[in-house]
Amino acid sequence: MSFRQTTIQYIKDILRAKTISEVIYAELQEAHLRKLEAETAAEYADAAIEFNERRIQRLERRLHQHKQEVL
């Protein structure tokens, strides 16, 4: 198939009405993508929470040590 024929077919495919199956499949693909993005965001948030919990513990220990040194 020539470039011209391929281009014409591509344009025809874009302009034609999509079947119900094609619409459902496209929406299903998008739902999977959004789920993956949400899982990534949840993993990042969990890591941020864990990081800050350890940070708080470390800072509280340092504050306690500093108070002991001052006394």
C-alpha positions, 0 to 999 in steps of 0.5 A, spaced: 500 500 500 502 506 498 503 512 502 497 516 499 493 510 500 495 509 507 493 516 508 487 516 505 485 509 509 487 513 516 483 519 514 477 514 513 478 510 519 478 517 523 472 520 520 467 513 520 463 512 526 466 507 531 462 501 533 460 500 540 465 495 541 470 500 539 468 505 544 467 500 549 474 498 548 477 505 548 474 506 554 476 500 557 483 502 555 483 508 558 480 506 565 486 501 565 490 507 564 487 511 570 487 505 575 495 504 573 496 512 574 492 512 581 496 506 583 502 509 582 500 515 586 498 511 592 504 508 592 508 515 592 503 517 597 505 511 601 512 512 601 511 519 602 507 518 609 513 513 611 518 517 609 515 523 614 513 518 619 521 516 620 523 523 619 518 525 625 521 520 629 528 522 628 527 529 629 523 528 635 529 523 638 534 529 636 530 534 640 529 530 646 537 529 645 538 536 645 534 538 651 538 533 655 544 536 653 542 543 655 540 540 662 
